[in-house]
Amino acid sequence: MLPCKSLTWVLVFLLISPMFFSVSVSQNDSYWSAKKRHMREKVRKMFYHAYENYLAYAFPHDELKPLSKSFTDSLSELGNLRLEHLPQDYNGSALTLIESLSSLVILGNNTEFERAVLWLSENLTFDVDARINLFECNIRVLGGLVSAHMLATDSANRLVQGSYRNQLLTLAEDLGRRFLPAFDTPTGLPYAWINLKYGVTENETTETSTSGCGSLILEMGALSRLTGDPVYESAALRALRKLWSMRSSLNLLGTTLDVRTGQWIEYSSGIGAGMCALGFRVDSFYEYLFKAHILFGKEDLWKMFHSAYLAVQNYFRYGPWYHEADMRTGKATYWQLTSLQAFWPGLQVLVGDIAAANSSHREFVYVWKKFGVLPERYLLDHQILHPTEKYYPLRPELAESTFYLYHATKGLWKGGFASIRDVTTMQLEDHQHSFFLAETCKYLYLLFDDSFLVDRNYIFTTEGHPLPVLSSWHERLPEAYIPTNWTFFKSEKQRRRASAMTLQVCPASFNSRHDKQRVESACHIPDTRTDHKCFT
């Protein structure tokens, strides 16, 4: 492993001010290139400060407690806000190391990537008596392993020849097998919690979230394609399709449901985290519908996403904001901004709705500037912080959307990140989440150095793990996308122009000319476009 400096973890705060990026278009490229190099190195130092201190004080446990220089075995706590049924003998699964694998590759550190892969190959086991959240373990651990396996075996030959023999894929398959008992329900909807050693335990809760049922397809689908065993993808698809069948007549879904009865528990829904005390969420459901369509070429997933997206725009959107609404009536319920919603502009960029992405991104930046960071929950109707959710846990969503929007428009941007318990006092939090290394640093780094994406075609999972878009994985591309006016222009001239436009897909095809032509040909996308820019 890399040498670890004996540094105290301090507040990680990167605020890019408007002045810093008020770069005139008349300035030459060398000035901008120098600024990008400078900021790239800042992000690199930030990543390694977090990574090396994890190795020094927490590894091989799950996550670092930076203020006390200790650790937490948090895989069994993720999503478990009540801290119930915690294991007694669980000693961690090197969660942060797994989450860091793809970031190490993107930063160009193949040597450390190889060392980490070999350590995991020899030491990681999932035969542990630990109750874990299926959604969190899927996006963090299974996604991290599958992505790293594909990076380890790609044409760049990232590992020393002969040193890698699909060990990460073997681990991923073992973990995927341990997931399967969760899907053994009358509905096919999976339990939210499963014991890695013993499966679904007696008296396990049947309550779960929309994201918990609808955000498994990328990782489990990729596992099936890599192993040739369809069981993982089939389980995830069955759950996703069952979930969609439970939508209301307005094409809206609730937040919380029962996996055995298939009945909704919480009818209020939105694009982020709901008001439920257990923190149930919807956000990645929308993200995975679209990204799974891109990754696997399934037309039914596109049709689901198209209907779901229009429903969001119809019933959740209020100007640039997105409130929550009752799935049955469309009536507004909670007027709030949550930090998890900040992924939405990035998704809008991917589907080509740049105007709406710009609008909503600006509002998140407005709240950021108001507090210096993006608080977990902000009450829009009162323009105040939520009284009990004033924290900022280094979430990556705003950086992610900024990354997509910048590459789509090459426009100016601003954003930043901090580890803060209370945004009003800037009190520090003694927890360094694994997604800070998996996502936050990654998207910030890619803003200033996207060389990893040159001539490659990736989608990123909701945890920021890259998966290559492979033509061999596509069942078939749709014959044509549905012309639609995503942003609901109000002027008649804009309406006529928008209705004549065909939706352009931007599946993170940054520099892959072949894939761009293939998608454009399949989608009948016109050559001349003014409103929707792709990432080429």
C-alpha positions in Angstrom: 0.0 0.0 0.0 1.0 3.6 -0.3 3.0 5.1 2.5 0.7 6.7 5.0 1.4 10.1 6.5 0.6 10.6 10.1 -1.8 13.5 9.5 -4.9 14.4 11.5 -8.0 14.4 9.5 -9.4 17.9 9.4 -12.3 19.5 7.7 -12.3 18.7 4.0 -13.5 21.8 2.3 -13.2 22.7 -1.3 -15.2 25.8 -2.3 -14.7 27.0 -5.8 -15.8 30.6 -5.9 -17.4 32.4 -8.8 -14.4 34.7 -9.0 -12.0 31.8 -9.4 -13.8 30.6 -12.4 -14.8 33.9 -13.9 -12.6 33.2 -16.9 -13.3 35.2 -20.0 -13.8 33.3 -23.2 -11.1 35.6 -24.7 -8.4 34.2 -22.4 -6.2 31.7 -24.0 -6.4 27.9 -23.5 -3.1 27.8 -21.6 -4.5 29.9 -18.7 -7.5 27.6 -18.4 -5.3 24.5 -18.7 -3.1 25.7 -15.9 -6.2 26.3 -13.7 -7.5 22.8 -14.4 -4.1 21.3 -13.6 -4.0 23.3 -10.3 -7.5 22.1 -9.3 -6.9 18.6 -10.4 -3.9 18.4 -8.0 -6.0 19.8 -5.2 -8.5 17.1 -5.7 -5.8 14.5 -5.9 -4.3 15.6 -2.6 -7.7 15.6 -1.0 -8.3 12.0 -2.2 -5.0 10.7 -0.9 -5.3 12.5 2.4 -8.6 10.7 2.9 -7.3 7.4 1.5 -4.0 7.3 3.3 -5.6 8.1 6.7 -8.1 5.3 6.1 -5.3 2.9 5.5 -3.4 4.2 8.6 -6.2 4.2 11.1 -9.1 2.1 9.9 -8.1 -0.5 7.3 -9.2 -3.3 6.9 -12.3 -2.1 8.8 -15.1 -0.4 6.8 -14.8 3.3 7.3 -12.6 5.9 9.0 -13.6 8.0 12.0 -11.3 10.9 11.2 -11.5 12.9 14.4 -10.7 10.1 16.8 -8.4 8.3 14.3 -10.3 5.1 14.7 -12.7 3.0 12.6 -16.3 1.9 12.3 -17.5 -1.4 10.8 -20.3 0.3 9.2 -21.4 -2.1 6.4 -23.9 -3.5 8.9 -25.1 0.0 9.9 -25.6 1.5 6.4 -29.3 2.3 6.2 -29.8 1.0 9.7 -30.6 4.4 11.4 -32.0 2.7 14.5 -28.8 0.6 14.8 -30.8 -2.6 15.4 -29.5 -6.2 15.2 -25.9 -5.2 15.0 -23.4 -8.1 14.7 -21.1 -8.9 17.6 -18.2 -10.4 15.8 -18.1 -8.5 12.5 -14.7 -6.9 11.9 -15.3 -5.2 8.6 -15.0 -5.9 4.9 -12.5 -3.2 3.9 -15.5 -1.3 2.5 -13.6 2.0 1.8 -10.9 0.1 0.0 -13.4 -1.6 -2.3 -15.1 1.8 -2.9 -11.7 3.3 -3.8 -10.7 0.9 -6.5 -12.1 2.6 -9.5 -11.0 6.0 -8.2 -7.4 4.8 -8.0 -7.6 3.8 -11.7 -9.1 7.1 -12.7 -6.3 8.9 -10.8 -3.8 6.8 -12.7 -2.5 4.9 -9.8 -2.5 1.4 -11.3 0.2 0.2 -8.8 -2.0 0.9 -5.8 -5.0 -0.5 -7.6 -3.1 -3.8 -8.2 -2.0 -4.0 -4.5 -5.5 -3.4 -3.4 -7.0 -6.0 -5.7 -4.5 -8.6 -4.6 -5.1 -7.9 -1.0 -8.9 -8.3 -1.4 -8.3 -11.4 -3.5 -6.5 -13.1 -0.6 -8.3 -11.7 2.4 -11.9 -10.7 1.7 -14.7 -13.1 2.7 -18.5 -12.7 2.8 -19.1 -15.7 5.0 -19.8 -13.5 8.0 -22.7 -13.3 10.4 -23.7 -9.7 9.5 -27.1 -8.3 8.7 -26.6 -5.9 5.8 -28.8 -3.5 3.8 -29.2 -5.1 0.3 -29.4 -1.8 -1.5 -26.3 -0.3 0.2 -24.3 -3.5 -0.1 -25.2 -3.9 -3.8 -24.2 -0.4 -4.9 -21.1 -0.2 -2.7 -19.6 -3.7 -2.5 -21.0 -5.6 -5.5 -20.8 -2.6 -7.7 -17.3 -1.9 -6.6 -16.1 -5.4 -7.2 -17.8 -5.8 -10.6 -16.5 -2.4 -11.8 -13.0 -3.1 -10.6 -13.0 -6.5 -12.2 -13.9 -4.9 -15.6 -11.1 -2.3 -15.1 -8.6 -5.1 -14.2 -9.4 -7.0 -17.4 -9.9 -4.2 -20.0 -7.6 -3.7 -22.9 -5.4 -1.2 -21.0 -3.9 -4.2 -19.1 -4.0 -2.4 -15.8 -2.5 -5.3 -13.8 0.7 -7.1 -14.1 0.2 -10.0 -16.6 -0.7 -13.2 -14.7 -1.4 -11.5 -11.4 -5.1 -11.3 -11.9 -7.2 -14.4 -12.4 -10.8 -13.0 -12.0 -10.6 -13.1 -8.2 -12.8 -10.0 -7.9 -15.4 -11.6 -10.1 -15.3 -14.7 -7.9 -15.9 -12.6 -4.9 -18.7 -10.7 -6.6 -20.4 -13.9 -7.6 -20.2 -15.2 -4.0 -21.8 -12.0 -2.8 -24.5 -12.1 -5.5 -25.4 -15.7 -4.4 -25.9 -14.4 -0.9 -28.3 -11.8 -2.1 -30.7 -14.2 -3.8 -32.6 -15.4 -0.7 -33.8 -11.8 -0.3 -35.8 -12.1 -3.5 -37.7 -15.2 -2.3 -41.0 -13.4 -1.6 -44.5 -13.8 -3.1 -44.0 -10.6 -5.1 -40.4 -11.0 -6.1 -39.6 -7.7 -4.3 -36.5 -8.2 -2.2 -36.2 -7.8 1.6 -34.3 -4.7 2.5 -32.1 -6.7 5.0 -30.3 -10.0 4.7 -27.7 -11.8 6.7 -24.7 -12.6 4.6 -24.2 -16.0 6.3 -27.8 -17.1 7.1 -30.0 -15.4 4.6 -33.3 -13.8 5.6 -33.7 -14.2 9.3 -36.8 -14.9 11.2 -39.1 -11.9 11.9 -37.2 -9.8 9.4 -39.0 -6.6 8.5 -40.9 -6.7 5.2 -40.7 -2.9 4.8 -38.4 -1.5 2.1 -38.0 1.5 -0.2 -38.5 2.1 -3.9 -34.8 2.5 -4.4 -34.2 -0.7 -2.5 -36.3 -2.7 -5.0 -35.6 -0.7 -8.2 -31.8 0.1 -8.0 -30.3 -3.4 -8.3 -30.3 -4.0 -12.0 -27.0 -2.4 -13.0 -24.8 -4.3 -10.6 -26.7 -7.6 -10.7 -27.2 -7.4 -14.4 -23.5 -6.8 -15.0 -22.8 -9.8 -12.8 -25.0 -12.0 -14.9 -23.4 -10.8 -18.1 -19.9 -11.5 -16.8 -20.6 -14.9 -15.3 -23.1 -16.2 -17.8 -25.6 -16.9 -15.1 -28.9 -15.1 -15.7 -30.2 -15.6 -12.2 -28.9 -12.3 -10.8 -30.3 -10.1 -13.6 -33.6 -12.1 -13.7 -34.1 -11.4 -9.9 -33.4 -7.7 -10.2 -35.5 -7.3 -13.4 -38.5 -9.1 -11.8 -38.3 -6.8 -8.8 -38.0 -3.7 -11.0 -40.9 -4.7 -13.3 -43.1 -5.6 -10.3 -42.4 -2.2 -8.8 -43.4 -0.5 -11.9 -46.6 -2.4 -12.0 -47.5 -0.9 -8.7 -47.4 2.7 -10.0 -50.5 4.9 -9.8 -52.6 6.0 -12.7 -50.4 9.1 -12.8 -47.2 7.0 -13.3 -46.0 7.9 -9.8 -44.6 5.6 -7.2 -44.6 5.9 -3.4 -41.5 5.8 -1.1 -42.1 2.8 1.1 -43.8 -0.6 0.5 -44.2 -4.1 1.9 -42.3 -6.8 0.0 -44.7 -9.6 0.9 -48.0 -8.0 0.2 -46.9 -5.6 -2.5 -48.8 -2.8 -0.9 -47.6 0.8 -0.5 -46.9 2.0 3.0 -46.0 5.6 2.2 -47.8 7.3 -0.7 -45.8 10.6 -0.8 -43.0 10.5 -3.2 -40.4 12.7 -5.0 -37.0 12.5 -6.6 -34.9 12.3 -3.4 -35.3 11.0 0.2 -38.8 11.0 1.8 -39.9 12.2 5.2 -39.8 8.7 6.7 -37.7 8.4 9.8 -35.9 5.4 8.3 -34.6 7.5 5.4 -36.3 5.6 2.6 -35.6 7.0 -0.9 -36.7 7.0 -4.5 -33.9 8.8 -6.3 -31.8 6.0 -7.9 -34.9 4.2 -9.2 -35.2 6.9 -11.9 -31.5 6.8 -12.5 -31.3 3.0 -12.9 -34.3 2.8 -15.3 -32.4 5.0 -17.8 -28.9 3.7 -17.2 -30.0 0.1 -17.4 -31.6 0.8 -20.7 -28.3 2.3 -22.0 -26.2 -0.6 -20.6 -28.4 -3.5 -21.7 -30.5 -2.0 -24.5 -33.8 -3.0 -23.0 -36.6 -1.0 -24.7 -39.2 -1.7 -21.9 -36.9 0.1 -19.5 -36.8 3.1 -21.8 -40.6 3.2 -21.9 -40.8 3.0 -18.1 -38.3 5.9 -17.8 -40.0 8.0 -20.4 -43.4 7.7 -18.5 -41.8 8.2 -15.1 -39.8 11.3 -16.2 -42.8 13.0 -17.7 -44.7 12.3 -14.5 -42.0 13.8 -12.4 -42.0 16.9 -14.6 -45.8 17.1 -14.4 -46.4 16.5 -10.7 -43.1 17.3 -8.8 -41.7 20.2 -10.6 -42.5 23.8 -9.5 -40.4 26.2 -11.5 -36.8 25.0 -10.9 -37.6 23.2 -7.7 -38.9 19.7 -7.2 -41.3 19.1 -4.3 -43.0 15.8 -3.2 -46.5 14.8 -4.1 -49.0 12.1 -3.3 -48.6 9.3 -5.9 -52.4 8.8 -6.1 -53.5 12.4 -6.6 -50.4 14.4 -7.6 -51.2 16.8 -4.8 -48.1 18.4 -3.3 -47.2 17.0 0.2 -43.7 18.2 1.3 -41.9 21.3 0.0 -38.3 20.4 0.6 -34.9 20.1 -1.1 -32.8 17.2 -0.1 -29.1 16.7 -0.9 -29.9 13.4 -2.6 -32.0 15.3 -5.2 -28.9 17.0 -6.5 -28.3 14.0 -8.8 -31.3 15.0 -10.9 -29.6 17.7 -13.1 -27.0 15.1 -14.0 -29.7 12.6 -15.1 -31.4 15.4 -17.1 -28.1 16.0 -18.9 -27.9 12.3 -19.8 -31.3 12.3 -21.4 -30.6 15.6 -23.2 -32.9 17.9 -21.2 -30.1 20.5 -20.8 -32.4 23.5 -20.2 -34.1 21.9 -17.2 -30.7 20.6 -15.9 -29.3 24.1 -16.0 -32.3 25.5 -14.1 -32.4 22.9 -11.3 -28.6 23.0 -11.0 -28.6 26.7 -10.4 -31.0 26.3 -7.5 -28.9 23.7 -5.8 -25.9 26.1 -6.1 -28.1 28.9 -4.6 -28.6 26.8 -1.5 -25.0 25.9 -1.5 -23.9 29.5 -1.5 -26.4 30.3 1.2 -24.8 27.9 3.7 -21.4 27.2 2.2 -22.4 23.6 1.7 -25.5 21.7 0.7 -27.5 20.7 3.8 -29.2 17.3 4.0 -32.7 18.8 4.0 -33.9 22.4 3.3 -37.5 23.4 3.7 -38.5 25.2 0.5 -41.8 26.6 1.8 -40.2 28.3 4.8 -36.7 28.9 3.3 -35.0 27.4 6.3 -33.0 24.3 7.3 -34.8 21.3 8.5 -34.4 21.4 12.3 -32.9 17.9 12.7 -31.1 17.4 9.4 -28.6 20.2 9.2 -25.6 18.0 8.3 -23.6 17.6 5.2 -22.0 14.1 5.0 -19.7 14.8 2.0 -22.4 13.8 -0.5 -21.3 13.6 -4.1 -24.5 14.3 -6.0 -23.9 18.0 -6.7 -20.4 17.3 -7.9 -21.8 14.5 -10.1 -24.4 16.8 -11.7 -21.8 19.5 -12.1 -19.5 17.1 -13.9 -22.2 16.1 -16.4 -23.4 19.6 -17.0 -19.9 20.9 -17.5 -19.1 18.3 -20.1 -22.4 18.9 -21.9 -22.1 22.7 -22.0 -18.5 23.5 -21.2 -20.0 26.3 -19.1 -18.7 27.8 -15.9 -19.5 26.1 -12.7 -19.0 26.2 -9.0 -19.4 23.8 -6.1 -17.7 22.3 -3.1 -17.6 19.7 -0.3 -17.2 19.6 3.4 -17.5 17.1 6.3 -19.9 18.9 8.6 -22.4 17.8 11.3 -24.3 21.1 11.5 -24.1 23.6 8.6 -25.0 26.5 10.9 -22.1 25.9 13.3 -19.7 24.0 11.0 -19.2 21.4 13.7 -17.2 18.5 12.4 -18.6 14.9 12.0 -16.4 12.0 13.1 -17.1 9.9 10.0 -15.6 9.6 6.6 -18.1 7.9 4.4 -16.8 5.5 1.7 -18.7 7.3 -1.0 -16.4 10.4 -0.5 -13.6 8.4 -2.1 -15.9 6.4 -4.5 -17.8 9.4 -5.8 -17.1 12.9 -4.5 -13.4 12.9 -5.2 -13.9 11.0 -8.4 -16.4 13.5 -10.0 -14.4 16.5 -8.9 -11.3 15.0 -10.4 -13.0 14.2 -13.7 -14.1 17.8 -13.9 -10.4 18.8 -14.3 -9.0 15.7 -15.9 -11.3 13.4 -18.0 -8.5 11.5 -19.7 -9.8 8.3 -18.2 -12.9 8.7 -20.5 -11.1 9.3 -23.8 -12.1 6.7 -26.4 -14.2 4.9 -23.8 -17.9 4.6 -23.2 -19.0 4.3 -19.6 -22.0 4.7 -17.4 -21.5 5.4 -13.7 -23.6 3.5 -11.1 -25.3 5.5 -8.4 -22.2 4.9 -6.3 -19.9 6.2 -9.0 -18.5 2.9 -10.2 -17.9 2.9 -14.0 -19.3 0.1 -16.1 -18.4 0.0 -19.8 -21.2 0.1 -22.3 -20.6 -3.0 -24.4 -22.5 -3.8 -27.6 -22.4 -7.5 -26.7 -24.6 -6.7 -23.7 -27.4 -5.1 -25.8 -30.4 -7.2 -26.5 -31.5 -4.6 -29.0 -31.6 -0.9 -29.3 -35.0 0.7 -29.7 -36.1 1.7 -33.2 -36.8 5.3 -32.2 -37.1 7.4 -29.2 -40.3 9.2 -28.5 -40.2 12.9 -29.4 -41.0 14.9 -26.3 -40.9 18.3 -24.8 -39.1 17.5 -21.6 -38.9 21.0 -20.2 -42.5 22.1 -21.0 -41.6 25.3 -22.8 -44.3 28.0 -22.4 -43.8 30.0 -25.6 -45.6 28.7 -28.7 -42.5 29.0 -30.8 -40.5 26.9 -28.3 -43.3 24.4 -28.2 -43.3 23.9 -31.9 -39.6 23.6 -32.1 -39.4 21.2 -29.1 -42.2 19.0 -30.4 -40.2 18.6 -33.7 -37.1 17.5 -31.9 -36.3 13.9 -31.1 -34.9 13.0 -27.7 -31.1 12.7 -27.8 -29.5 10.3 -25.5 -26.1 11.2 -24.0 -25.0 7.9 -22.4 -21.7 9.2 -21.2 -20.3 8.5 -24.6 -17.6 11.2 -24.2 -15.3 10.3 -27.0 -16.4 7.0 -28.5 -17.3 8.0 -32.1 -18.3 4.4 -33.0 -20.8 4.1 -30.1 -22.1 7.7 -30.8 -22.8 6.8 -34.4 -24.4 3.5 -33.4 -26.8 5.1 -30.9 -27.6 8.1 -33.2 -28.4 5.7 -36.0 -30.6 3.6 -33.9 -32.4 6.6 -32.4 -32.8 8.5 -35.7 -31.2 11.6 -34.1 -30.8 14.5 -36.6 -27.4 15.9 -37.3 -28.2 19.5 -36.4 -29.0 20.2 -32.8 -29.0 23.4 -30.9 -30.6 22.6 -27.5 -29.1 19.2 -26.7 -25.4 18.8 -26.6 -23.7 15.4 -26.2 -20.4 14.8 -24.5 -18.2 14.5 -27.6 
